[in-house]
Structure formats: structure tokens, C-alpha cells
């Protein structure tokens, strides 16, 4: 099946993190089919407004092909975030932020 993943990072080297994430997905049998042009933009808070003083975020969408169920895909990307050092405690810095979009 095809799925679309949101990618975001604003800590460390986001461009390298994107490349590493693509390699890790492929190693787990999730084949990247296409990657939208990454865009560097402001970190948006809960209301959608830019948060002053926060490092801009590199964002893109990754189209993948996978035999994983939606839940298994979600579990995989959550594990990738954890392995990358992602901490879910309200920090604005995101070493890796992955979302299943569709």
C-alpha cells in the first residue's frame, strides 16, 4: 500500500536526519517512492502561529510503499523517533518528528 509520512526536524542537522530517516525506512521494508522538496520554515505553535526564538523546522512529505499495516507503520515511525532521541515533553526542538498523514 501507499502511505504518506510527514517529516520535520529542527535540531542537529535536519537535512542529514532526512537522509538517515529515508535509509532507515528502507531498511525496515518501507520503500520511499517520492520526497517533496523540503521547506525550511518557522516552528508553528498550537495555534498555528510562529513561535519566536525557536529554530526553523525542515519539513517535507515522504510517499512510501509498504506491506505494513497502518498501526505497524505508526509503531515503526514512533520507534525511529525514539531511537533518534525524540522526547515528547513539550520542547520546541525536534530531532525527528514523523507523522502518518495518509
C-alpha positions in Angstrom: 0.0 0.0 0.0 1.0 3.6 -0.4 1.3 5.9 2.6 2.3 9.5 3.1 4.6 10.5 6.0 5.2 14.0 7.3 8.8 14.6 8.3 10.1 17.5 10.4 13.3 18.3 12.2 14.9 21.4 13.7 17.7 20.1 15.9 21.1 18.9 14.9 21.4 18.6 11.1 17.9 18.2 9.7 19.0 17.6 6.1 21.2 14.7 7.2 18.4 13.4 9.5 16.1 13.3 6.5 18.6 11.2 4.5 19.2 8.9 7.5 15.4 8.5 8.0 14.9 7.5 4.4 17.6 4.9 4.8 16.1 3.5 8.0 12.7 3.3 6.5 14.1 1.4 3.5 16.0 -1.0 5.9 12.6 -1.8 7.5 11.0 -2.6 4.2 9.2 0.8 3.8 10.3 2.0 0.4 10.4 5.7 -0.2 8.8 6.4 -3.6 8.9 10.2 -3.6 10.1 13.0 -1.4 8.6 16.5 -1.7 11.0 19.4 -1.8 12.0 20.1 1.8 11.0 23.5 3.1 12.6 25.4 5.9 10.1 27.4 7.8 9.2 28.8 11.3 8.2 26.5 14.1 4.4 26.9 14.4 2.8 26.6 17.8 -0.6 25.0 18.7 -2.5 28.0 17.3 -0.5 27.8 14.0 1.5 31.0 14.8 5.2 31.1 14.5 7.0 30.7 17.9 9.6 33.5 18.3 13.1 32.4 19.0 12.7 28.8 18.0 14.9 27.2 15.4 13.2 26.9 12.0 12.0 23.4 11.0 12.8 21.5 7.9 9.5 19.9 6.7 8.7 17.6 3.9 6.3 14.8 2.9 7.6 11.3 2.0 5.5 9.0 -0.1 6.2 5.3 0.7 5.2 1.9 -0.4 4.8 -0.7 2.4 3.3 -4.0 3.3 2.9 -2.8 6.9 -0.5 -2.2 8.4 -1.2 1.4 9.3 -0.7 0.6 13.0 2.6 -1.2 12.3 3.8 1.8 10.3 2.9 4.1 13.1 4.8 1.9 15.6 7.8 1.9 13.3 8.0 5.7 12.9 7.5 6.1 16.7 10.4 3.8 17.3 12.5 5.7 14.8 11.7 8.9 16.6 12.7 7.4 20.0 15.9 5.9 18.6 16.8 9.4 17.2 16.4 10.9 20.7 12.9 12.4 20.3 11.5 13.5 23.7 7.8 14.3 23.9 7.8 16.8 26.8 6.7 20.0 25.1 10.1 21.0 23.9 10.3 23.1 20.7 13.3 21.2 19.4 12.5 18.2 17.3 15.4 15.9 16.5 12.9 14.0 14.4 9.1 14.3 14.0 7.3 11.8 11.8 3.6 11.5 11.3 1.4 9.2 9.2 -0.6 11.6 7.1 -2.5 9.1 4.9 
